[in-house]
């Protein structure tokens, strides 16, 4: 996905998130290659105070990661999505 299309996706999400009350617990979902370096980089996007659940795919090539963490603003959510989009192989859901 190009940077411009990422910005369009994030802009739409930002507008939707601005209708919520903040702070709130936000649910992030990712799918990524089952590689320790990639999983570590995604994990590093979050504070230590979250609920993170990882499930490997049936064949073990991919891992789904679900994170619940208290976010203080819509911009904080978008920042995490922008940073995760820079990690090769990570798909946000």
SULMONOR-V485788 format. One record per backbone hydrogen bond with DSSP energy under -0.5 kcal/mol. NH is the residue of the N-H (numbers start at 0). CO is the residue of the C=O. E is the energy in kcal/mol with one decimal. If there is no record, write none. Layout:
((NH;CO;E) (NH;CO;E))
//
This chain:
((5;1;-2.3) (6;2;-2.4) (7;3;-1.9) (8;4;-2.3) (9;5;-3.0) (10;6;-2.5) (11;7;-2.0) (12;8;-2.0) (13;9;-2.8) (14;10;-2.1) (15;11;-1.8) (16;12;-2.9) (17;13;-1.8) (18;15;-1.4) (19;16;-1.9) (22;70;-0.7) (23;70;-2.1) (25;23;-0.6) (25;68;-2.8) (27;25;-0.6) (27;66;-3.1) (29;64;-2.5) (30;90;-2.3) (31;62;-2.2) (33;60;-3.0) (34;32;-2.6) (38;34;-2.4) (39;35;-2.5) (40;36;-2.1) (41;37;-2.2) (42;38;-2.6) (43;39;-2.0) (44;41;-1.6) (45;42;-1.7) (49;47;-1.0) (50;67;-2.5) (51;49;-0.6) (52;65;-2.8) (54;63;-2.5) (56;61;-3.1) (59;56;-1.0) (62;31;-2.9) (63;54;-3.1) (64;29;-2.6) (65;52;-2.7) (66;27;-2.5) (67;50;-2.5) (68;25;-1.9) (68;66;-0.5) (70;23;-3.2) (76;72;-1.3) (77;73;-2.3) (78;74;-2.3) (79;75;-1.6) (80;76;-2.1) (81;77;-2.9) (82;78;-2.4) (83;79;-2.5) (84;80;-1.8) (85;81;-0.5) (85;82;-1.0) (86;83;-1.4) (87;85;-0.7) (89;86;-1.9) (90;30;-3.0) (92;28;-2.6))
//
